[in-house]
């Protein structure tokens, strides 16, 4: 009977070694890695084992008495997939990022800030295993030729880049499971279902059900689409660059140039990944100064430069405009208005009690002063206040009241900082036109 079968240690070891594990790449606890490499065995990907000091290349590699072979990838995907064939020194993170940014500016004409962000997307693709959320880069604008050239460049310098077009949700789910591609999607429009699927696949810990199994489609996305798609169409973890005609002619980007860049930068990117993946996985970056919606994106952009705290601090500058835009939207939203209403109530009567219906009227007035006419139902307004953590007193004949205690005021001030809503100066309660904006971060000049 099977229950009576016993194996010696040598026999158990032999069974383990005799059954190679299919993989698209591994990151081990001691820092060793297994990577897919190209140009090996008639186009099939090989594996490169790196133990911190030595490389071992083959169709099968052994790590701690276990054999690994490359997971099957369809030949049509392999023909388009960008893989390194070797590794070479990349310099410091700052030097490597600067080199990438110069390349992006030169071949796409992107301005400095957009090139800085795009360069960090490239580094994110190399450190994808350390990111809790994979960022999206959207390329729009009225100059499709420049957009196409940027996309072609990113194909050369991003890890596991895979160009795609005509993508539907079903076709996206049919791709290989687990290689952590950098998806380079170029098409005129993106359906709402595909946007939702791409958003779901942006989280490392989310797996997508498909045909009775679970798919790991986690990876950086670069999407070149029609310029008529508005910014509201994309998730907040999207970085948007617009390709505006400049009149300047871009350098030639022929196949020979692309091959040279691909060969050099894929080797450097592999070296960068090895040197920084462990540090990136341990990095703790304070995102409290960003709006809630931007915190995952800010953390991922910071992780892209894990060994350089100055470059991490620059994320505050790079995402400043996106952060301010979200805060402006929140300012005009009910949550922001509700928070400001509490601050107004405190400025008028510290420690006083206000009926929810009175606060709702005050909120309507704040909307009106911002050019919006809105009728606010007191019941809905009370529910929003409770969701924000403000506890009302028991109902009396006129309705529920909120006592604006010091604790309530402190809560409102904290929300004002988190939301970026206006905060009332304590010494100017009547100064409705002198609201002070609580900024997420002072601009940093780089």
C-alpha positions as CSV (number, residue, x, y, z in Angstrom):
1,X,0.0,0.0,0.0
2,X,1.1,3.6,-0.7
3,X,0.9,4.4,3.0
4,X,3.7,1.9,3.8
5,X,6.1,3.2,1.2
6,X,9.2,4.8,2.8
7,X,12.0,6.7,0.9
8,X,15.5,7.2,2.0
9,X,16.9,10.8,2.1
10,X,18.8,10.1,-1.1
11,X,15.7,8.7,-2.8
12,X,13.6,11.7,-1.8
13,X,16.4,14.0,-3.1
14,X,16.5,12.2,-6.4
15,X,12.8,12.5,-6.9
16,X,13.0,16.2,-6.2
17,X,15.9,16.8,-8.6
18,X,14.3,14.6,-11.3
19,X,11.2,16.9,-11.6
20,X,12.1,20.3,-12.9
21,X,9.8,23.2,-11.7
22,X,8.5,25.3,-14.6
23,X,9.2,29.0,-13.9
24,X,9.1,32.4,-15.4
25,X,11.5,33.7,-12.8
26,X,12.2,33.3,-9.1
27,X,13.4,35.5,-6.3
28,X,14.7,33.6,-3.3
29,X,15.0,34.6,0.3
30,X,18.8,34.7,0.2
31,X,18.8,37.2,-2.7
32,X,19.4,34.6,-5.4
33,X,17.4,35.0,-8.6
34,X,16.4,33.0,-11.7
35,X,15.7,35.1,-14.8
36,X,14.5,34.4,-18.3
37,X,17.1,35.2,-20.9
38,X,16.8,35.3,-24.7
39,X,18.7,33.9,-27.7
40,X,19.0,30.5,-26.2
41,X,18.2,27.1,-27.8
42,X,16.6,28.1,-31.0
43,X,14.6,31.0,-29.6
44,X,13.3,29.3,-26.5
45,X,14.1,31.3,-23.4
46,X,16.9,30.0,-21.2
47,X,17.3,30.6,-17.5
48,X,20.0,32.5,-15.7
49,X,20.6,31.6,-12.0
50,X,22.5,34.3,-10.0
51,X,23.6,33.4,-6.5
52,X,25.0,36.8,-5.6
53,X,28.4,36.2,-7.2
54,X,28.1,33.7,-10.0
55,X,25.9,33.3,-13.0
56,X,24.7,29.9,-14.3
57,X,23.0,29.7,-17.6
58,X,21.1,26.8,-19.1
59,X,17.7,25.4,-20.2
60,X,17.6,23.9,-16.7
61,X,19.3,25.3,-13.6
62,X,19.6,23.9,-10.1
63,X,19.1,25.8,-6.9
64,X,19.3,24.1,-3.5
65,X,18.8,20.6,-4.9
66,X,15.8,21.7,-7.0
67,X,15.8,21.9,-10.8
68,X,14.1,24.7,-12.7
69,X,13.1,25.0,-16.3
70,X,11.5,27.8,-18.2
71,X,7.7,27.8,-18.2
72,X,6.1,27.4,-21.6
73,X,5.5,30.6,-23.5
74,X,3.8,30.6,-26.9
75,X,6.3,31.1,-29.8
76,X,4.3,34.2,-31.1
77,X,4.8,35.8,-27.7
78,X,8.5,34.9,-27.5
79,X,9.1,36.5,-30.8
80,X,7.9,39.8,-29.5
81,X,9.1,39.6,-25.9
82,X,12.2,41.6,-24.9
83,X,14.6,39.6,-22.8
84,X,18.2,40.2,-21.7
85,X,21.0,38.0,-23.0
86,X,23.6,39.0,-20.4
87,X,24.2,41.5,-17.6
88,X,26.6,44.3,-17.3
89,X,27.4,47.1,-14.8
90,X,24.8,49.8,-14.6
91,X,26.7,52.3,-12.4
92,X,24.8,54.0,-9.5
93,X,21.1,54.3,-9.5
94,X,21.3,58.0,-10.0
95,X,23.7,57.5,-13.0
96,X,21.5,54.8,-14.5
97,X,18.3,56.9,-14.1
98,X,20.0,59.9,-15.6
99,X,21.1,57.9,-18.6
100,X,17.6,56.5,-19.1
101,X,16.0,60.0,-18.9
102,X,18.5,61.4,-21.4
103,X,17.6,58.6,-23.8
104,X,13.9,59.3,-23.3
105,X,14.3,63.1,-23.8
106,X,16.5,62.6,-26.9
107,X,14.3,60.1,-28.8
108,X,10.8,61.4,-27.7
109,X,11.3,65.1,-27.0
110,X,9.5,64.8,-23.6
111,X,10.2,67.7,-21.2
112,X,12.3,67.1,-18.1
113,X,9.6,66.3,-15.6
114,X,7.8,63.9,-17.9
115,X,11.1,62.2,-18.7
116,X,11.9,61.9,-15.0
117,X,8.6,60.1,-14.4
118,X,8.9,57.9,-17.5
119,X,12.4,56.9,-16.4
120,X,11.1,55.8,-13.1
121,X,8.5,53.7,-14.8
122,X,11.3,51.9,-16.5
123,X,13.0,51.2,-13.2
124,X,9.6,50.1,-11.8
125,X,9.5,47.4,-14.4
126,X,12.9,46.1,-13.2
127,X,11.8,46.0,-9.6
128,X,8.2,44.8,-10.2
129,X,8.5,42.0,-7.6
130,X,9.0,44.7,-4.9
131,X,6.0,46.8,-5.9
132,X,2.6,46.5,-4.1
133,X,1.0,48.2,-7.1
134,X,2.2,48.3,-10.7
135,X,1.9,51.8,-12.2
136,X,0.4,52.7,-15.6
137,X,2.0,55.1,-18.0
138,X,-0.6,56.6,-20.5
139,X,0.7,58.3,-23.7
140,X,-1.8,60.6,-25.3
141,X,-1.7,63.8,-27.3
142,X,-2.0,65.0,-30.9
143,X,1.4,63.8,-32.1
144,X,1.0,60.0,-32.6
145,X,4.4,59.7,-34.3
146,X,6.3,60.9,-31.2
147,X,4.1,58.6,-29.1
148,X,4.9,55.6,-31.3
149,X,8.6,56.4,-31.0
150,X,8.4,56.6,-27.2
151,X,6.6,53.3,-27.2
152,X,9.3,51.7,-29.4
153,X,12.0,53.1,-27.1
154,X,10.2,51.7,-24.0
155,X,10.1,48.3,-25.7
156,X,13.9,48.4,-25.8
157,X,14.5,49.5,-22.2
158,X,11.7,48.1,-20.1
159,X,11.9,44.6,-18.5
160,X,9.9,41.8,-20.2
161,X,8.3,44.3,-22.5
162,X,5.6,43.0,-24.8
163,X,3.9,45.1,-27.5
164,X,0.2,44.5,-28.0
165,X,-2.7,46.0,-29.9
166,X,-6.4,45.2,-30.4
167,X,-6.5,44.0,-26.8
168,X,-9.8,42.8,-25.3
169,X,-10.3,41.4,-21.8
170,X,-10.5,37.8,-23.0
171,X,-7.3,38.2,-25.1
172,X,-5.5,39.9,-22.2
173,X,-6.3,36.9,-20.0
174,X,-5.0,34.5,-22.6
175,X,-1.4,35.8,-22.2
176,X,1.2,33.8,-20.3
177,X,0.6,33.6,-16.6
178,X,3.3,34.9,-14.3
179,X,6.2,36.5,-16.4
180,X,5.3,39.9,-15.1
181,X,5.3,41.6,-18.5
182,X,5.6,45.3,-19.2
183,X,2.5,45.5,-21.3
184,X,2.9,48.0,-24.2
185,X,-0.6,48.5,-25.5
186,X,-1.2,50.7,-28.5
187,X,-4.8,51.1,-29.8
188,X,-7.3,53.8,-30.5
189,X,-9.6,53.1,-27.5
190,X,-9.7,51.0,-24.3
191,X,-13.1,49.6,-23.3
192,X,-14.4,50.1,-19.8
193,X,-14.1,46.3,-19.1
194,X,-10.5,46.3,-20.2
195,X,-9.7,49.3,-18.0
196,X,-11.2,47.5,-15.0
197,X,-9.3,44.3,-15.8
198,X,-6.0,46.3,-16.1
199,X,-6.8,48.0,-12.8
200,X,-7.4,44.6,-11.2
201,X,-4.1,43.3,-12.6
202,X,-2.3,46.3,-11.1
203,X,-2.2,44.8,-7.6
204,X,0.5,42.2,-6.9
205,X,-1.8,40.3,-4.5
206,X,-4.8,40.1,-6.7
207,X,-5.3,37.0,-8.8
208,X,-7.8,36.9,-11.6
209,X,-10.1,33.9,-12.0
210,X,-10.0,32.4,-15.5
211,X,-11.2,29.0,-16.8
212,X,-11.1,27.4,-13.4
213,X,-7.7,28.7,-12.4
214,X,-6.1,31.9,-11.1
215,X,-4.1,34.3,-13.3
216,X,-1.1,36.4,-12.3
217,X,-1.1,39.2,-14.8
218,X,0.7,41.7,-12.5
219,X,2.9,44.0,-14.5
220,X,3.6,47.6,-15.5
221,X,1.3,48.9,-18.2
222,X,2.2,51.5,-20.9
223,X,-0.8,52.5,-22.9
224,X,-0.7,54.6,-26.1
225,X,-4.2,55.6,-27.0
226,X,-6.3,58.2,-28.7
227,X,-5.9,61.7,-27.3
228,X,-9.7,62.1,-26.9
229,X,-9.6,59.8,-23.9
230,X,-9.8,62.1,-21.0
231,X,-7.7,61.8,-17.8
232,X,-10.8,60.8,-15.9
233,X,-10.8,57.5,-17.9
234,X,-7.8,56.2,-16.1
235,X,-7.1,55.1,-12.6
236,X,-5.3,57.4,-10.2
237,X,-2.2,55.2,-10.4
238,X,-1.8,56.3,-14.0
239,X,1.0,58.7,-15.0
240,X,0.0,60.6,-18.1
241,X,2.3,62.2,-20.6
242,X,1.1,64.2,-23.6
243,X,2.9,64.2,-26.9
244,X,2.6,67.8,-28.1
245,X,4.1,68.8,-31.4
246,X,7.2,70.9,-30.9
247,X,8.4,71.4,-34.5
248,X,11.7,69.8,-33.6
249,X,12.8,66.8,-35.6
250,X,13.5,63.7,-33.6
251,X,16.6,61.6,-34.1
252,X,16.3,58.5,-36.4
253,X,15.3,55.4,-34.5
254,X,15.9,52.7,-37.0
255,X,16.1,48.9,-36.2
256,X,19.9,49.0,-35.9
257,X,19.7,51.8,-33.3
258,X,16.9,49.9,-31.4
259,X,18.9,46.7,-31.3
260,X,22.0,48.5,-29.9
261,X,19.9,50.2,-27.2
262,X,18.1,47.0,-26.4
263,X,21.2,45.0,-26.0
264,X,22.9,47.6,-23.8
265,X,20.0,48.6,-21.6
266,X,18.6,45.2,-21.0
267,X,21.9,44.1,-19.7
268,X,22.2,47.1,-17.4
269,X,18.6,46.7,-16.3
270,X,19.3,43.2,-15.2
271,X,22.3,44.4,-13.2
272,X,20.1,47.1,-11.6
273,X,17.5,44.6,-10.7
274,X,20.0,42.3,-9.0
275,X,21.6,45.1,-7.0
276,X,18.4,46.7,-5.8
277,X,15.6,44.2,-5.6
278,X,16.3,43.2,-2.0
279,X,16.6,46.8,-0.8
280,X,13.4,47.7,-2.7
281,X,11.5,44.9,-1.0
282,X,12.5,46.3,2.4
283,X,12.0,50.0,1.7
284,X,9.6,51.9,3.9
285,X,8.6,55.2,2.3
286,X,6.4,57.8,4.1
287,X,3.4,58.6,1.9
288,X,1.4,60.4,4.5
289,X,1.9,63.7,2.7
290,X,0.0,62.4,-0.4
291,X,-3.7,62.1,-0.9
292,X,-5.0,58.6,-0.2
293,X,-5.6,57.9,-3.9
294,X,-1.9,58.7,-4.8
295,X,-0.2,56.8,-2.0
296,X,0.2,53.5,-3.8
297,X,1.6,55.2,-6.9
298,X,3.9,57.4,-4.8
299,X,5.2,54.4,-3.0
300,X,5.9,52.5,-6.2
301,X,7.7,55.5,-7.8
302,X,9.9,55.8,-4.7
303,X,10.7,52.1,-4.7
304,X,12.1,52.5,-8.2
305,X,15.1,54.2,-6.6
306,X,15.4,52.3,-3.3
307,X,19.0,53.1,-2.5
308,X,18.8,56.9,-3.1
309,X,16.8,58.9,-0.5
310,X,17.2,62.1,-2.5
311,X,15.6,60.6,-5.6
312,X,12.8,59.3,-3.4
313,X,12.2,62.8,-1.9
314,X,11.8,64.1,-5.5
315,X,8.6,62.0,-5.8
316,X,6.9,64.8,-3.9
317,X,7.8,67.2,-6.6
318,X,7.1,64.8,-9.5
319,X,3.5,64.1,-8.3
320,X,2.8,67.6,-7.0
321,X,0.4,68.5,-9.8
322,X,-1.5,65.2,-9.6
323,X,-1.8,65.6,-5.9
324,X,-3.1,69.1,-6.1
325,X,-5.7,68.2,-8.7
326,X,-7.1,65.4,-6.5
327,X,-7.2,67.8,-3.5
328,X,-9.0,70.4,-5.6
329,X,-11.6,67.8,-6.6
330,X,-12.0,66.8,-3.0
331,X,-12.4,70.4,-2.0
332,X,-15.4,70.5,-4.2
333,X,-16.6,67.1,-3.0
334,X,-19.0,66.5,-0.1
335,X,-16.3,65.0,2.1
336,X,-14.1,68.1,1.8
337,X,-17.1,70.5,2.2
338,X,-18.2,68.5,5.3
339,X,-14.8,68.8,6.8
340,X,-14.6,72.6,6.1
341,X,-18.1,73.0,7.5
342,X,-16.9,71.7,10.9
343,X,-13.9,74.1,10.8
344,X,-16.3,77.0,10.1
345,X,-18.6,75.9,13.0
346,X,-15.6,75.8,15.3
347,X,-14.4,79.3,14.2
348,X,-17.9,80.6,15.0
349,X,-18.5,78.8,18.3
350,X,-15.8,76.6,19.7
351,X,-17.4,73.8,21.7
352,X,-20.9,74.7,20.5
353,X,-23.6,72.4,19.3
354,X,-25.1,72.6,15.7
355,X,-28.0,70.8,14.2
356,X,-27.1,68.7,11.2
357,X,-29.7,70.6,9.2
358,X,-27.8,73.9,10.1
359,X,-24.5,72.4,9.0
360,X,-26.1,71.2,5.7
361,X,-27.2,74.8,5.0
362,X,-23.6,76.0,5.7
363,X,-22.3,73.4,3.3
364,X,-24.7,74.5,0.6
365,X,-23.4,78.1,1.1
366,X,-19.7,76.9,0.7
367,X,-20.7,75.1,-2.6
368,X,-22.4,78.3,-3.8
369,X,-19.3,80.4,-3.1
370,X,-17.4,78.0,-5.3
371,X,-19.8,78.5,-8.2
372,X,-21.9,75.3,-7.6
373,X,-25.6,75.3,-6.7
374,X,-26.3,72.1,-4.7
375,X,-29.2,71.1,-2.5
376,X,-27.8,69.0,0.4
377,X,-30.2,66.6,2.2
378,X,-29.5,66.8,6.0
379,X,-29.9,63.0,6.3
380,X,-27.3,62.4,3.7
381,X,-25.0,65.0,5.2
382,X,-25.3,63.4,8.6
383,X,-24.3,60.1,7.1
384,X,-21.2,61.6,5.5
385,X,-20.2,63.2,8.8
386,X,-20.5,59.8,10.5
387,X,-18.5,58.1,7.8
388,X,-15.8,60.8,8.4
389,X,-15.7,59.8,12.1
390,X,-17.8,62.6,13.6
391,X,-20.3,61.3,16.2
392,X,-23.6,63.0,16.5
393,X,-25.6,63.5,19.7
394,X,-29.0,61.8,20.3
395,X,-31.9,63.2,18.3
396,X,-34.3,65.8,19.8
397,X,-37.4,67.4,18.5
398,X,-35.4,69.3,15.8
399,X,-33.2,66.5,14.8
400,X,-29.6,65.4,15.4
401,X,-26.9,67.7,16.6
402,X,-23.1,67.7,16.5
403,X,-21.1,69.2,19.4
404,X,-17.9,70.7,18.0
405,X,-15.6,69.7,20.8
406,X,-11.8,70.0,20.7
407,X,-11.6,66.3,19.7
408,X,-14.0,66.9,16.8
409,X,-12.0,70.0,15.8
410,X,-8.8,68.1,15.9
411,X,-10.3,65.4,13.7
412,X,-11.5,68.0,11.2
413,X,-8.0,69.6,11.1
414,X,-6.4,66.2,10.4
415,X,-8.9,65.5,7.6
416,X,-8.2,68.9,6.2
417,X,-4.6,68.0,5.9
418,X,-5.3,64.6,4.5
419,X,-7.9,65.9,2.0
420,X,-6.2,69.2,1.2
421,X,-9.3,71.1,1.9
422,X,-9.4,74.8,3.0
423,X,-8.7,75.3,6.7
424,X,-10.0,78.4,8.6
425,X,-7.4,80.7,10.2
426,X,-8.2,80.7,13.9
427,X,-7.8,84.4,14.2
428,X,-10.0,85.3,11.3
429,X,-13.3,83.4,11.6
430,X,-15.1,86.0,9.5
431,X,-12.5,85.7,6.7
432,X,-14.5,83.6,4.3
433,X,-12.4,84.9,1.4
434,X,-9.1,84.2,3.3
435,X,-9.3,80.4,3.5
436,X,-5.8,78.9,3.9
437,X,-5.0,75.9,1.6
438,X,-3.3,73.0,3.5
439,X,-0.8,71.8,0.9
440,X,0.4,68.2,0.7
441,X,3.9,69.1,0.0
442,X,6.0,72.2,-0.8
443,X,7.3,72.2,-4.4
444,X,10.8,70.7,-4.7
445,X,13.0,72.1,-7.5
446,X,15.1,69.6,-9.3
